Amino acid sequence: MSTPVSPTTSDTPDEPVTGAAPHRAVPPRDFPIRRGCPFAAPEEYGALRTEDPVARVTLPTGREAWVVTRYDDVRELLSDPRVSADIRRANFPALGEGEQEAGARFRPFIRTDAPEHTRYRRMLLPVFTVRRVRAMRPAVQARVDEILDGMLAAGGPADFVSAYANAVSTSVICELLGIPRENLEFFRDVTRISGSRHSTAEQVSEALGGLFGLLAELIAERREEPRDDLISKLVTDHLTTGNVTMDQLLSTLGITINAGRETTTSMIALSTLLLLDRPELMEELRHDTSLLPAAVDELLRVLSVADSIPLRVAAEDIELSGRTVPADDGVIALLAGANHDPEQFDHPERVDFHRTDNHHVAFGYGVHQCIGQHLARLELEVALGTLIRRVPTLRLAGDRDQVAYKHDSATFGLEELMVTW
């Protein structure tokens, strides 16, 4: 495995291409940009979308890259075959200190290109089809009820993130894979370290090493005694046949766990906070549960917790909104920017459970669109619907101003949310 190359400086034109709108050269902004309101994109995204939709930024690593904020540009970028997701590329726009080094070592499939990415995606796709996920609803409902029973029995106040949101998302992905769920906080700790922008490559490697150690033991067990779970299927169909190596299987399982549980945890917790802040929306769902599927998609759009997950490198010069992103430059498709674009969504800051044609990009777009999106929607529908139905007196237990947000994580969300009922 090659070591990531040091950042390089590319020649970036300050003038637009012929026929493009005039562009005012400005110094690169610092990125990422913090949210002012947890339920909306950063206010600066609106200015960028209008004045500098393909903007030069400086990342925490000191490297420069481009950010894209318009809906049409984000979709065009993420579907362009001239754009690479390979984390080993020199100017890959990693936002974390140790992200690129660790990623180049462990090769999560979301940070690879075709045909490698295609092969891993096809391995997982049969488990995440609409039909297979729909069949999981009774099991997900039973698990959610069990978790909520435990939280209610323990009494309030309780940390909603730990007691409910993380417990639901981690339990579901663990049961799908066939992983014992004795220590749900272990998986949260792994993601907290591996997803932090302040973690070093050594810290990320240590956290993932602990996860891979657990998975290696389970893989060995499934070799001897296969079960009806995803690990067994991958071992039987792909590892023993030589389609993947042990390291490749560990990496695939690791990113499936991390990505599958972290985004859903954040969405359950942040959606609940939004509904507590706006009780009229909570009451609307309580009165008409048939709105839940549309409400989930609207919450996914509004909250856009995976805003800056789509990190790319231009393999060739690419033009967007009259600006040219030069070959080999890093570029980030901002999902929250696209999902709050008024050219695509009327009154994008408004939470509207009756919104039609809600073609958001909360799960990304193109060949790298989230493979687990159907399962995520199911978990959100069940988790939020059960909570609304069974705990009508749910309320915050602490000072609203003291709610702690995860501004420095790959996925936006809540560190803790104290509730009672």
Order of alpha helices (4+ residues) and beta strands (2+ residues): beta-alpha-beta-beta-alpha-beta-alpha-alpha-alpha-alpha-beta-alpha-alpha-alpha-alpha-alpha-alpha-alpha-beta-beta-beta-beta-alpha-alpha-beta-beta-beta-beta
